């Protein structure tokens, strides 16, 4: 069931992306691949991002249509049930390429929601 508080869910996504940014600051793929704790922390943050995306329901696609919400939600299932087959390179590429635009889109959605103008 979608959350009754999309502001909180979008905030959760932004906060978890910021955590991942802190966890991986100054790292490249090689350093990330060698940092077991960082990998596990990033996976957990990605799992909570996926859960927040699920709780957002249709409002996510309405306010952030360019993002791949289905894939974000599906990532949670992979992290929960297929965790042994998730390649660290894929996680790194997700962190490098996909999270910055997701963070920007969710920040924009927060501004819209907080202004009360959901007509956009």
Jmol script that loads the backbone (N, CA, C; Angstrom):
load data "model"
ATOM      1  N   UNK A   1       0.844  -1.180   0.000  1.00  0.00           N
ATOM      2  CA  UNK A   1       0.000   0.000   0.000  1.00  0.00           C
ATOM      3  C   UNK A   1       0.889   1.243   0.000  1.00  0.00           C
ATOM      4  N   UNK A   2       0.631   2.175  -0.908  1.00  0.00           N
ATOM      5  CA  UNK A   2       1.454   3.385  -0.953  1.00  0.00           C
ATOM      6  C   UNK A   2       1.380   4.174   0.345  1.00  0.00           C
ATOM      7  N   UNK A   3       2.482   4.832   0.641  1.00  0.00           N
ATOM      8  CA  UNK A   3       2.570   5.627   1.856  1.00  0.00           C
ATOM      9  C   UNK A   3       1.647   6.829   1.774  1.00  0.00           C
ATOM     10  N   UNK A   4       1.097   7.211   2.912  1.00  0.00           N
ATOM     11  CA  UNK A   4       0.262   8.405   2.949  1.00  0.00           C
ATOM     12  C   UNK A   4       1.114   9.665   3.086  1.00  0.00           C
ATOM     13  N   UNK A   5       2.436   9.516   3.159  1.00  0.00           N
ATOM     14  CA  UNK A   5       3.322  10.664   3.307  1.00  0.00           C
ATOM     15  C   UNK A   5       4.438  10.628   2.262  1.00  0.00           C
ATOM     16  N   UNK A   6       4.141  11.066   1.038  1.00  0.00           N
ATOM     17  CA  UNK A   6       5.168  11.027  -0.007  1.00  0.00           C
ATOM     18  C   UNK A   6       6.355  11.936   0.300  1.00  0.00           C
ATOM     19  N   UNK A   7       6.143  12.993   1.064  1.00  0.00           N
ATOM     20  CA  UNK A   7       7.271  13.854   1.432  1.00  0.00           C
ATOM     21  C   UNK A   7       8.305  13.041   2.205  1.00  0.00           C
ATOM     22  N   UNK A   8       7.842  12.227   3.130  1.00  0.00           N
ATOM     23  CA  UNK A   8       8.769  11.396   3.910  1.00  0.00           C
ATOM     24  C   UNK A   8       9.475  10.381   3.022  1.00  0.00           C
ATOM     25  N   UNK A   9       8.763   9.763   2.107  1.00  0.00           N
ATOM     26  CA  UNK A   9       9.365   8.748   1.243  1.00  0.00           C
ATOM     27  C   UNK A   9      10.407   9.368   0.313  1.00  0.00           C
ATOM     28  N   UNK A  10      10.082  10.502  -0.327  1.00  0.00           N
ATOM     29  CA  UNK A  10      11.072  11.165  -1.183  1.00  0.00           C
ATOM     30  C   UNK A  10      12.279  11.603  -0.349  1.00  0.00           C
ATOM     31  N   UNK A  11      12.025  12.074   0.878  1.00  0.00           N
ATOM     32  CA  UNK A  11      13.121  12.451   1.782  1.00  0.00           C
ATOM     33  C   UNK A  11      13.985  11.241   2.104  1.00  0.00           C
ATOM     34  N   UNK A  12      13.358  10.100   2.324  1.00  0.00           N
ATOM     35  CA  UNK A  12      14.103   8.871   2.595  1.00  0.00           C
ATOM     36  C   UNK A  12      15.051   8.537   1.438  1.00  0.00           C
ATOM     37  N   UNK A  13      14.551   8.662   0.217  1.00  0.00           N
ATOM     38  CA  UNK A  13      15.377   8.363  -0.954  1.00  0.00           C
ATOM     39  C   UNK A  13      16.579   9.302  -0.992  1.00  0.00           C
ATOM     40  N   UNK A  14      16.332  10.596  -0.841  1.00  0.00           N
ATOM     41  CA  UNK A  14      17.426  11.576  -0.891  1.00  0.00           C
ATOM     42  C   UNK A  14      18.434  11.310   0.228  1.00  0.00           C
ATOM     43  N   UNK A  15      17.951  11.062   1.425  1.00  0.00           N
ATOM     44  CA  UNK A  15      18.848  10.811   2.556  1.00  0.00           C
ATOM     45  C   UNK A  15      19.694   9.559   2.349  1.00  0.00           C
ATOM     46  N   UNK A  16      19.096   8.510   1.801  1.00  0.00           N
ATOM     47  CA  UNK A  16      19.870   7.285   1.574  1.00  0.00           C
ATOM     48  C   UNK A  16      20.887   7.471   0.453  1.00  0.00           C
ATOM     49  N   UNK A  17      20.549   8.247  -0.554  1.00  0.00           N
ATOM     50  CA  UNK A  17      21.533   8.538  -1.603  1.00  0.00           C
ATOM     51  C   UNK A  17      22.683   9.343  -1.006  1.00  0.00           C
ATOM     52  N   UNK A  18      22.369  10.296  -0.146  1.00  0.00           N
ATOM     53  CA  UNK A  18      23.428  11.072   0.505  1.00  0.00           C
ATOM     54  C   UNK A  18      24.308  10.190   1.387  1.00  0.00           C
ATOM     55  N   UNK A  19      23.717   9.200   2.029  1.00  0.00           N
ATOM     56  CA  UNK A  19      24.521   8.245   2.802  1.00  0.00           C
ATOM     57  C   UNK A  19      25.496   7.503   1.888  1.00  0.00           C
ATOM     58  N   UNK A  20      24.977   7.008   0.785  1.00  0.00           N
ATOM     59  CA  UNK A  20      25.834   6.288  -0.161  1.00  0.00           C
ATOM     60  C   UNK A  20      26.942   7.206  -0.659  1.00  0.00           C
ATOM     61  N   UNK A  21      26.626   8.460  -0.925  1.00  0.00           N
ATOM     62  CA  UNK A  21      27.653   9.408  -1.368  1.00  0.00           C
ATOM     63  C   UNK A  21      28.744   9.553  -0.298  1.00  0.00           C
ATOM     64  N   UNK A  22      28.338   9.631   0.958  1.00  0.00           N
ATOM     65  CA  UNK A  22      29.330   9.725   2.042  1.00  0.00           C
ATOM     66  C   UNK A  22      30.146   8.436   2.149  1.00  0.00           C
ATOM     67  N   UNK A  23      29.474   7.300   2.070  1.00  0.00           N
ATOM     68  CA  UNK A  23      30.159   6.013   2.184  1.00  0.00           C
ATOM     69  C   UNK A  23      31.224   5.834   1.104  1.00  0.00           C
ATOM     70  N   UNK A  24      30.946   6.327  -0.099  1.00  0.00           N
ATOM     71  CA  UNK A  24      31.803   6.063  -1.254  1.00  0.00           C
ATOM     72  C   UNK A  24      32.659   7.263  -1.662  1.00  0.00           C
ATOM     73  N   UNK A  25      32.620   8.328  -0.876  1.00  0.00           N
ATOM     74  CA  UNK A  25      33.387   9.538  -1.223  1.00  0.00           C
ATOM     75  C   UNK A  25      34.861   9.196  -1.416  1.00  0.00           C
ATOM     76  N   UNK A  26      35.408   9.657  -2.528  1.00  0.00           N
ATOM     77  CA  UNK A  26      36.817   9.451  -2.814  1.00  0.00           C
ATOM     78  C   UNK A  26      37.168   8.073  -3.347  1.00  0.00           C
ATOM     79  N   UNK A  27      36.184   7.220  -3.514  1.00  0.00           N
ATOM     80  CA  UNK A  27      36.450   5.857  -3.993  1.00  0.00           C
ATOM     81  C   UNK A  27      36.307   5.779  -5.511  1.00  0.00           C
ATOM     82  N   UNK A  28      37.035   4.832  -6.068  1.00  0.00           N
ATOM     83  CA  UNK A  28      36.793   4.403  -7.432  1.00  0.00           C
ATOM     84  C   UNK A  28      36.296   2.956  -7.355  1.00  0.00           C
ATOM     85  N   UNK A  29      36.053   2.349  -8.487  1.00  0.00           N
ATOM     86  CA  UNK A  29      35.532   0.986  -8.492  1.00  0.00           C
ATOM     87  C   UNK A  29      36.445   0.028  -7.742  1.00  0.00           C
ATOM     88  N   UNK A  30      37.734   0.138  -7.938  1.00  0.00           N
ATOM     89  CA  UNK A  30      38.671  -0.787  -7.293  1.00  0.00           C
ATOM     90  C   UNK A  30      38.611  -0.654  -5.775  1.00  0.00           C
ATOM     91  N   UNK A  31      38.586   0.569  -5.277  1.00  0.00           N
ATOM     92  CA  UNK A  31      38.508   0.785  -3.826  1.00  0.00           C
ATOM     93  C   UNK A  31      37.164   0.297  -3.285  1.00  0.00           C
ATOM     94  N   UNK A  32      36.097   0.564  -4.026  1.00  0.00           N
ATOM     95  CA  UNK A  32      34.772   0.120  -3.603  1.00  0.00           C
ATOM     96  C   UNK A  32      34.723  -1.401  -3.525  1.00  0.00           C
ATOM     97  N   UNK A  33      35.218  -2.063  -4.561  1.00  0.00           N
ATOM     98  CA  UNK A  33      35.189  -3.531  -4.613  1.00  0.00           C
ATOM     99  C   UNK A  33      35.971  -4.168  -3.468  1.00  0.00           C
ATOM    100  N   UNK A  34      36.945  -3.444  -2.934  1.00  0.00           N
ATOM    101  CA  UNK A  34      37.761  -3.975  -1.846  1.00  0.00           C
ATOM    102  C   UNK A  34      37.215  -3.612  -0.466  1.00  0.00           C
ATOM    103  N   UNK A  35      36.145  -2.829  -0.416  1.00  0.00           N
ATOM    104  CA  UNK A  35      35.622  -2.324   0.857  1.00  0.00           C
ATOM    105  C   UNK A  35      34.319  -3.036   1.211  1.00  0.00           C
ATOM    106  N   UNK A  36      34.442  -4.190   1.840  1.00  0.00           N
ATOM    107  CA  UNK A  36      33.280  -5.020   2.156  1.00  0.00           C
ATOM    108  C   UNK A  36      32.212  -4.264   2.950  1.00  0.00           C
ATOM    109  N   UNK A  37      32.621  -3.521   3.959  1.00  0.00           N
ATOM    110  CA  UNK A  37      31.641  -2.786   4.774  1.00  0.00           C
ATOM    111  C   UNK A  37      30.905  -1.743   3.945  1.00  0.00           C
ATOM    112  N   UNK A  38      31.626  -1.070   3.067  1.00  0.00           N
ATOM    113  CA  UNK A  38      31.007  -0.049   2.224  1.00  0.00           C
ATOM    114  C   UNK A  38      30.010  -0.686   1.259  1.00  0.00           C
ATOM    115  N   UNK A  39      30.374  -1.821   0.705  1.00  0.00           N
ATOM    116  CA  UNK A  39      29.461  -2.525  -0.204  1.00  0.00           C
ATOM    117  C   UNK A  39      28.182  -2.903   0.535  1.00  0.00           C
ATOM    118  N   UNK A  40      28.327  -3.479   1.714  1.00  0.00           N
ATOM    119  CA  UNK A  40      27.147  -3.885   2.482  1.00  0.00           C
ATOM    120  C   UNK A  40      26.303  -2.683   2.888  1.00  0.00           C
ATOM    121  N   UNK A  41      26.938  -1.600   3.289  1.00  0.00           N
ATOM    122  CA  UNK A  41      26.201  -0.388   3.665  1.00  0.00           C
ATOM    123  C   UNK A  41      25.464   0.195   2.458  1.00  0.00           C
ATOM    124  N   UNK A  42      26.129   0.216   1.318  1.00  0.00           N
ATOM    125  CA  UNK A  42      25.495   0.732   0.103  1.00  0.00           C
ATOM    126  C   UNK A  42      24.318  -0.148  -0.305  1.00  0.00           C
ATOM    127  N   UNK A  43      24.475  -1.454  -0.220  1.00  0.00           N
ATOM    128  CA  UNK A  43      23.372  -2.358  -0.564  1.00  0.00           C
ATOM    129  C   UNK A  43      22.173  -2.130   0.362  1.00  0.00           C
ATOM    130  N   UNK A  44      22.437  -1.932   1.642  1.00  0.00           N
ATOM    131  CA  UNK A  44      21.331  -1.687   2.574  1.00  0.00           C
ATOM    132  C   UNK A  44      20.623  -0.373   2.239  1.00  0.00           C
ATOM    133  N   UNK A  45      21.393   0.661   1.946  1.00  0.00           N
ATOM    134  CA  UNK A  45      20.785   1.935   1.570  1.00  0.00           C
ATOM    135  C   UNK A  45      19.981   1.786   0.276  1.00  0.00           C
ATOM    136  N   UNK A  46      20.492   1.027  -0.678  1.00  0.00           N
ATOM    137  CA  UNK A  46      19.740   0.779  -1.918  1.00  0.00           C
ATOM    138  C   UNK A  46      18.454   0.008  -1.643  1.00  0.00           C
ATOM    139  N   UNK A  47      18.521  -0.916  -0.706  1.00  0.00           N
ATOM    140  CA  UNK A  47      17.328  -1.656  -0.319  1.00  0.00           C
ATOM    141  C   UNK A  47      16.262  -0.717   0.250  1.00  0.00           C
ATOM    142  N   UNK A  48      16.667   0.217   1.088  1.00  0.00           N
ATOM    143  CA  UNK A  48      15.679   1.139   1.658  1.00  0.00           C
ATOM    144  C   UNK A  48      15.182   2.134   0.614  1.00  0.00           C
ATOM    145  N   UNK A  49      16.015   2.494  -0.352  1.00  0.00           N
ATOM    146  CA  UNK A  49      15.557   3.337  -1.463  1.00  0.00           C
ATOM    147  C   UNK A  49      14.483   2.591  -2.239  1.00  0.00           C
ATOM    148  N   UNK A  50      14.715   1.326  -2.495  1.00  0.00           N
ATOM    149  CA  UNK A  50      13.738   0.509  -3.215  1.00  0.00           C
ATOM    150  C   UNK A  50      12.419   0.428  -2.454  1.00  0.00           C
ATOM    151  N   UNK A  51      12.502   0.251  -1.151  1.00  0.00           N
ATOM    152  CA  UNK A  51      11.286   0.174  -0.328  1.00  0.00           C
ATOM    153  C   UNK A  51      10.530   1.498  -0.351  1.00  0.00           C
ATOM    154  N   UNK A  52      11.247   2.606  -0.257  1.00  0.00           N
ATOM    155  CA  UNK A  52      10.596   3.919  -0.327  1.00  0.00           C
ATOM    156  C   UNK A  52       9.924   4.099  -1.684  1.00  0.00           C
ATOM    157  N   UNK A  53      10.585   3.652  -2.758  1.00  0.00           N
ATOM    158  CA  UNK A  53       9.999   3.748  -4.099  1.00  0.00           C
ATOM    159  C   UNK A  53       8.710   2.945  -4.189  1.00  0.00           C
ATOM    160  N   UNK A  54       8.693   1.777  -3.569  1.00  0.00           N
ATOM    161  CA  UNK A  54       7.485   0.953  -3.555  1.00  0.00           C
ATOM    162  C   UNK A  54       6.366   1.666  -2.809  1.00  0.00           C
ATOM    163  N   UNK A  55       6.693   2.250  -1.673  1.00  0.00           N
ATOM    164  CA  UNK A  55       5.681   2.935  -0.868  1.00  0.00           C
ATOM    165  C   UNK A  55       5.165   4.198  -1.540  1.00  0.00           C
ATOM    166  N   UNK A  56       5.959   4.791  -2.430  1.00  0.00           N
ATOM    167  CA  UNK A  56       5.505   5.994  -3.130  1.00  0.00           C
ATOM    168  C   UNK A  56       4.380   5.697  -4.116  1.00  0.00           C
ATOM    169  N   UNK A  57       4.360   4.515  -4.664  1.00  0.00           N
ATOM    170  CA  UNK A  57       3.309   4.170  -5.617  1.00  0.00           C
ATOM    171  C   UNK A  57       3.362   5.043  -6.863  1.00  0.00           C
ATOM    172  N   UNK A  58       2.205   5.412  -7.376  1.00  0.00           N
ATOM    173  CA  UNK A  58       2.103   6.143  -8.637  1.00  0.00           C
ATOM    174  C   UNK A  58       2.621   7.570  -8.574  1.00  0.00           C
ATOM    175  N   UNK A  59       2.663   8.158  -7.396  1.00  0.00           N
ATOM    176  CA  UNK A  59       3.122   9.548  -7.298  1.00  0.00           C
ATOM    177  C   UNK A  59       4.582   9.675  -7.726  1.00  0.00           C
ATOM    178  N   UNK A  60       5.362   8.614  -7.561  1.00  0.00           N
ATOM    179  CA  UNK A  60       6.764   8.638  -7.972  1.00  0.00           C
ATOM    180  C   UNK A  60       6.876   8.896  -9.470  1.00  0.00           C
ATOM    181  N   UNK A  61       6.155   8.138 -10.261  1.00  0.00           N
ATOM    182  CA  UNK A  61       6.212   8.297 -11.719  1.00  0.00           C
ATOM    183  C   UNK A  61       5.579   9.614 -12.172  1.00  0.00           C
ATOM    184  N   UNK A  62       4.591  10.073 -11.435  1.00  0.00           N
ATOM    185  CA  UNK A  62       3.941  11.339 -11.799  1.00  0.00           C
ATOM    186  C   UNK A  62       4.882  12.520 -11.582  1.00  0.00           C
ATOM    187  N   UNK A  63       5.592  12.532 -10.454  1.00  0.00           N
ATOM    188  CA  UNK A  63       6.465  13.661 -10.143  1.00  0.00           C
ATOM    189  C   UNK A  63       7.878  13.505 -10.702  1.00  0.00           C
ATOM    190  N   UNK A  64       8.282  12.286 -10.985  1.00  0.00           N
ATOM    191  CA  UNK A  64       9.622  12.012 -11.514  1.00  0.00           C
ATOM    192  C   UNK A  64       9.521  11.033 -12.680  1.00  0.00           C
ATOM    193  N   UNK A  65       8.909  11.448 -13.779  1.00  0.00           N
ATOM    194  CA  UNK A  65       8.643  10.499 -14.865  1.00  0.00           C
ATOM    195  C   UNK A  65       9.879   9.958 -15.568  1.00  0.00           C
ATOM    196  N   UNK A  66      11.000  10.635 -15.488  1.00  0.00           N
ATOM    197  CA  UNK A  66      12.193  10.180 -16.206  1.00  0.00           C
ATOM    198  C   UNK A  66      12.908   9.035 -15.496  1.00  0.00           C
ATOM    199  N   UNK A  67      12.563   8.776 -14.250  1.00  0.00           N
ATOM    200  CA  UNK A  67      13.243   7.727 -13.505  1.00  0.00           C
ATOM    201  C   UNK A  67      12.598   6.370 -13.731  1.00  0.00           C
ATOM    202  N   UNK A  68      13.396   5.352 -13.597  1.00  0.00           N
ATOM    203  CA  UNK A  68      12.971   3.985 -13.848  1.00  0.00           C
ATOM    204  C   UNK A  68      12.482   3.353 -12.550  1.00  0.00           C
ATOM    205  N   UNK A  69      11.282   3.729 -12.125  1.00  0.00           N
ATOM    206  CA  UNK A  69      10.767   3.294 -10.829  1.00  0.00           C
ATOM    207  C   UNK A  69      10.581   1.791 -10.743  1.00  0.00           C
ATOM    208  N   UNK A  70      10.184   1.182 -11.818  1.00  0.00           N
ATOM    209  CA  UNK A  70       9.994  -0.282 -11.802  1.00  0.00           C
ATOM    210  C   UNK A  70      11.321  -0.979 -11.500  1.00  0.00           C
ATOM    211  N   UNK A  71      12.399  -0.499 -12.133  1.00  0.00           N
ATOM    212  CA  UNK A  71      13.712  -1.086 -11.906  1.00  0.00           C
ATOM    213  C   UNK A  71      14.198  -0.824 -10.482  1.00  0.00           C
ATOM    214  N   UNK A  72      13.914   0.358  -9.979  1.00  0.00           N
ATOM    215  CA  UNK A  72      14.315   0.692  -8.605  1.00  0.00           C
ATOM    216  C   UNK A  72      13.601  -0.228  -7.624  1.00  0.00           C
ATOM    217  N   UNK A  73      12.315  -0.440  -7.850  1.00  0.00           N
ATOM    218  CA  UNK A  73      11.555  -1.340  -6.977  1.00  0.00           C
ATOM    219  C   UNK A  73      12.054  -2.779  -7.108  1.00  0.00           C
ATOM    220  N   UNK A  74      12.361  -3.185  -8.325  1.00  0.00           N
ATOM    221  CA  UNK A  74      12.861  -4.534  -8.567  1.00  0.00           C
ATOM    222  C   UNK A  74      14.222  -4.780  -7.935  1.00  0.00           C
ATOM    223  N   UNK A  75      15.006  -3.729  -7.817  1.00  0.00           N
ATOM    224  CA  UNK A  75      16.316  -3.866  -7.180  1.00  0.00           C
ATOM    225  C   UNK A  75      16.167  -4.387  -5.757  1.00  0.00           C
ATOM    226  N   UNK A  76      15.151  -3.947  -5.063  1.00  0.00           N
ATOM    227  CA  UNK A  76      14.918  -4.428  -3.701  1.00  0.00           C
ATOM    228  C   UNK A  76      14.732  -5.929  -3.663  1.00  0.00           C
ATOM    229  N   UNK A  77      13.971  -6.447  -4.598  1.00  0.00           N
ATOM    230  CA  UNK A  77      13.772  -7.901  -4.654  1.00  0.00           C
ATOM    231  C   UNK A  77      15.084  -8.625  -4.933  1.00  0.00           C
ATOM    232  N   UNK A  78      15.889  -8.075  -5.820  1.00  0.00           N
ATOM    233  CA  UNK A  78      17.185  -8.710  -6.109  1.00  0.00           C
ATOM    234  C   UNK A  78      18.081  -8.677  -4.885  1.00  0.00           C
ATOM    235  N   UNK A  79      18.065  -7.554  -4.160  1.00  0.00           N
ATOM    236  CA  UNK A  79      18.908  -7.447  -2.971  1.00  0.00           C
ATOM    237  C   UNK A  79      18.438  -8.390  -1.865  1.00  0.00           C
ATOM    238  N   UNK A  80      17.132  -8.608  -1.796  1.00  0.00           N
ATOM    239  CA  UNK A  80      16.591  -9.502  -0.764  1.00  0.00           C
ATOM    240  C   UNK A  80      16.743 -10.971  -1.123  1.00  0.00           C
ATOM    241  N   UNK A  81      16.484 -11.320  -2.365  1.00  0.00           N
ATOM    242  CA  UNK A  81      16.350 -12.732  -2.715  1.00  0.00           C
ATOM    243  C   UNK A  81      17.450 -13.284  -3.608  1.00  0.00           C
ATOM    244  N   UNK A  82      18.191 -12.418  -4.270  1.00  0.00           N
ATOM    245  CA  UNK A  82      19.238 -12.879  -5.187  1.00  0.00           C
ATOM    246  C   UNK A  82      20.561 -12.199  -4.844  1.00  0.00           C
ATOM    247  N   UNK A  83      20.735 -11.906  -3.570  1.00  0.00           N
ATOM    248  CA  UNK A  83      21.866 -11.111  -3.091  1.00  0.00           C
ATOM    249  C   UNK A  83      23.225 -11.689  -3.450  1.00  0.00           C
ATOM    250  N   UNK A  84      23.308 -12.978  -3.562  1.00  0.00           N
ATOM    251  CA  UNK A  84      24.587 -13.609  -3.885  1.00  0.00           C
ATOM    252  C   UNK A  84      25.014 -13.426  -5.325  1.00  0.00           C
ATOM    253  N   UNK A  85      24.091 -13.031  -6.171  1.00  0.00           N
ATOM    254  CA  UNK A  85      24.391 -12.892  -7.601  1.00  0.00           C
ATOM    255  C   UNK A  85      24.456 -11.440  -8.062  1.00  0.00           C
ATOM    256  N   UNK A  86      24.549 -10.519  -7.148  1.00  0.00           N
ATOM    257  CA  UNK A  86      24.620  -9.110  -7.525  1.00  0.00           C
ATOM    258  C   UNK A  86      26.082  -8.720  -7.647  1.00  0.00           C
ATOM    259  N   UNK A  87      26.454  -8.336  -8.841  1.00  0.00           N
ATOM    260  CA  UNK A  87      27.827  -7.988  -9.170  1.00  0.00           C
ATOM    261  C   UNK A  87      28.177  -6.619  -8.598  1.00  0.00           C
ATOM    262  N   UNK A  88      29.328  -6.521  -7.958  1.00  0.00           N
ATOM    263  CA  UNK A  88      29.761  -5.269  -7.348  1.00  0.00           C
ATOM    264  C   UNK A  88      29.947  -4.169  -8.405  1.00  0.00           C
ATOM    265  N   UNK A  89      30.318  -4.552  -9.614  1.00  0.00           N
ATOM    266  CA  UNK A  89      30.471  -3.561 -10.682  1.00  0.00           C
ATOM    267  C   UNK A  89      29.108  -2.932 -11.005  1.00  0.00           C
ATOM    268  N   UNK A  90      28.061  -3.743 -11.040  1.00  0.00           N
ATOM    269  CA  UNK A  90      26.714  -3.209 -11.300  1.00  0.00           C
ATOM    270  C   UNK A  90      26.285  -2.243 -10.200  1.00  0.00           C
ATOM    271  N   UNK A  91      26.592  -2.599  -8.958  1.00  0.00           N
ATOM    272  CA  UNK A  91      26.263  -1.708  -7.846  1.00  0.00           C
ATOM    273  C   UNK A  91      27.020  -0.394  -8.011  1.00  0.00           C
ATOM    274  N   UNK A  92      28.299  -0.474  -8.330  1.00  0.00           N
ATOM    275  CA  UNK A  92      29.102   0.737  -8.502  1.00  0.00           C
ATOM    276  C   UNK A  92      28.554   1.606  -9.636  1.00  0.00           C
ATOM    277  N   UNK A  93      28.210   1.005 -10.761  1.00  0.00           N
ATOM    278  CA  UNK A  93      27.673   1.775 -11.880  1.00  0.00           C
ATOM    279  C   UNK A  93      26.341   2.422 -11.516  1.00  0.00           C
ATOM    280  N   UNK A  94      25.532   1.716 -10.767  1.00  0.00           N
ATOM    281  CA  UNK A  94      24.274   2.282 -10.278  1.00  0.00           C
ATOM    282  C   UNK A  94      24.556   3.512  -9.414  1.00  0.00           C
ATOM    283  N   UNK A  95      25.528   3.395  -8.528  1.00  0.00           N
ATOM    284  CA  UNK A  95      25.887   4.505  -7.646  1.00  0.00           C
ATOM    285  C   UNK A  95      26.406   5.687  -8.463  1.00  0.00           C
ATOM    286  N   UNK A  96      27.268   5.414  -9.420  1.00  0.00           N
ATOM    287  CA  UNK A  96      27.878   6.481 -10.213  1.00  0.00           C
ATOM    288  C   UNK A  96      26.925   7.130 -11.198  1.00  0.00           C
ATOM    289  N   UNK A  97      26.137   6.324 -11.897  1.00  0.00           N
ATOM    290  CA  UNK A  97      25.329   6.850 -13.005  1.00  0.00           C
ATOM    291  C   UNK A  97      23.882   7.125 -12.669  1.00  0.00           C
ATOM    292  N   UNK A  98      23.260   6.255 -11.891  1.00  0.00           N
ATOM    293  CA  UNK A  98      21.813   6.337 -11.714  1.00  0.00           C
ATOM    294  C   UNK A  98      21.373   7.119 -10.486  1.00  0.00           C
ATOM    295  N   UNK A  99      22.175   7.102  -9.442  1.00  0.00           N
ATOM    296  CA  UNK A  99      21.739   7.790  -8.219  1.00  0.00           C
ATOM    297  C   UNK A  99      21.756   9.317  -8.318  1.00  0.00           C
ATOM    298  N   UNK A 100      22.734   9.945  -8.983  1.00  0.00           N
ATOM    299  CA  UNK A 100      22.680  11.411  -9.058  1.00  0.00           C
ATOM    300  C   UNK A 100      21.397  11.963  -9.705  1.00  0.00           C
ATOM    301  N   UNK A 101      20.949  11.417 -10.853  1.00  0.00           N
ATOM    302  CA  UNK A 101      19.695  11.948 -11.399  1.00  0.00           C
ATOM    303  C   UNK A 101      18.473  11.588 -10.545  1.00  0.00           C
ATOM    304  N   UNK A 102      18.517  10.441  -9.874  1.00  0.00           N
ATOM    305  CA  UNK A 102      17.412  10.081  -8.982  1.00  0.00           C
ATOM    306  C   UNK A 102      17.344  11.062  -7.819  1.00  0.00           C
ATOM    307  N   UNK A 103      18.487  11.394  -7.257  1.00  0.00           N
ATOM    308  CA  UNK A 103      18.529  12.356  -6.152  1.00  0.00           C
ATOM    309  C   UNK A 103      17.978  13.704  -6.598  1.00  0.00           C
ATOM    310  N   UNK A 104      18.404  14.172  -7.763  1.00  0.00           N
ATOM    311  CA  UNK A 104      17.923  15.463  -8.271  1.00  0.00           C
ATOM    312  C   UNK A 104      16.410  15.437  -8.498  1.00  0.00           C
ATOM    313  N   UNK A 105      15.903  14.363  -9.081  1.00  0.00           N
ATOM    314  CA  UNK A 105      14.463  14.256  -9.351  1.00  0.00           C
ATOM    315  C   UNK A 105      13.661  14.211  -8.055  1.00  0.00           C
ATOM    316  N   UNK A 106      14.150  13.469  -7.069  1.00  0.00           N
ATOM    317  CA  UNK A 106      13.436  13.385  -5.795  1.00  0.00           C
ATOM    318  C   UNK A 106      13.495  14.710  -5.043  1.00  0.00           C
ATOM    319  N   UNK A 107      14.604  15.419  -5.151  1.00  0.00           N
ATOM    320  CA  UNK A 107      14.697  16.747  -4.540  1.00  0.00           C
ATOM    321  C   UNK A 107      13.701  17.703  -5.188  1.00  0.00           C
ATOM    322  N   UNK A 108      13.570  17.630  -6.513  1.00  0.00           N
ATOM    323  CA  UNK A 108      12.578  18.453  -7.217  1.00  0.00           C
ATOM    324  C   UNK A 108      11.163  18.081  -6.783  1.00  0.00           C
ATOM    325  N   UNK A 109      10.902  16.787  -6.647  1.00  0.00           N
ATOM    326  CA  UNK A 109       9.577  16.333  -6.204  1.00  0.00           C
ATOM    327  C   UNK A 109       9.274  16.858  -4.807  1.00  0.00           C
ATOM    328  N   UNK A 110      10.271  16.849  -3.946  1.00  0.00           N
ATOM    329  CA  UNK A 110      10.081  17.379  -2.594  1.00  0.00           C
ATOM    330  C   UNK A 110       9.705  18.855  -2.629  1.00  0.00           C
ATOM    331  N   UNK A 111      10.367  19.619  -3.488  1.00  0.00           N
ATOM    332  CA  UNK A 111      10.039  21.041  -3.602  1.00  0.00           C
ATOM    333  C   UNK A 111       8.600  21.226  -4.065  1.00  0.00           C
ATOM    334  N   UNK A 112       8.176  20.429  -5.008  1.00  0.00           N
ATOM    335  CA  UNK A 112       6.796  20.514  -5.501  1.00  0.00           C
ATOM    336  C   UNK A 112       5.820  20.171  -4.389  1.00  0.00           C
ATOM    337  N   UNK A 113       6.070  19.082  -3.695  1.00  0.00           N
ATOM    338  CA  UNK A 113       5.169  18.648  -2.626  1.00  0.00           C
ATOM    339  C   UNK A 113       5.139  19.658  -1.478  1.00  0.00           C
ATOM    340  N   UNK A 114       6.289  20.170  -1.119  1.00  0.00           N
ATOM    341  CA  UNK A 114       6.345  21.115  -0.005  1.00  0.00           C
ATOM    342  C   UNK A 114       5.721  22.459  -0.364  1.00  0.00           C
ATOM    343  N   UNK A 115       5.699  22.796  -1.648  1.00  0.00           N
ATOM    344  CA  UNK A 115       5.058  24.038  -2.064  1.00  0.00           C
ATOM    345  C   UNK A 115       3.549  23.879  -2.195  1.00  0.00           C
ATOM    346  N   UNK A 116       3.109  22.620  -2.201  1.00  0.00           N
ATOM    347  CA  UNK A 116       1.675  22.347  -2.338  1.00  0.00           C
ATOM    348  C   UNK A 116       1.188  22.363  -3.776  1.00  0.00           C
ATOM    349  N   UNK A 117       2.090  22.533  -4.728  1.00  0.00           N
ATOM    350  CA  UNK A 117       1.716  22.595  -6.147  1.00  0.00           C
ATOM    351  C   UNK A 117       2.013  21.263  -6.809  1.00  0.00           C
ATOM    352  N   UNK A 118       1.060  20.353  -6.779  1.00  0.00           N
ATOM    353  CA  UNK A 118       1.251  19.028  -7.376  1.00  0.00           C
ATOM    354  C   UNK A 118       0.729  18.961  -8.804  1.00  0.00           C
ATOM    355  N   UNK A 119       0.440  20.101  -9.398  1.00  0.00           N
ATOM    356  CA  UNK A 119      -0.084  20.102 -10.770  1.00  0.00           C
ATOM    357  C   UNK A 119       1.014  19.884 -11.798  1.00  0.00           C
ATOM    358  N   UNK A 120       2.271  19.906 -11.390  1.00  0.00           N
ATOM    359  CA  UNK A 120       3.403  19.752 -12.327  1.00  0.00           C
ATOM    360  C   UNK A 120       3.624  18.326 -12.702  1.00  0.00           C
TER     361      UNK A 120
END
end "model"
wireframe off; spacefill off
backbone 0.3
color backbone group
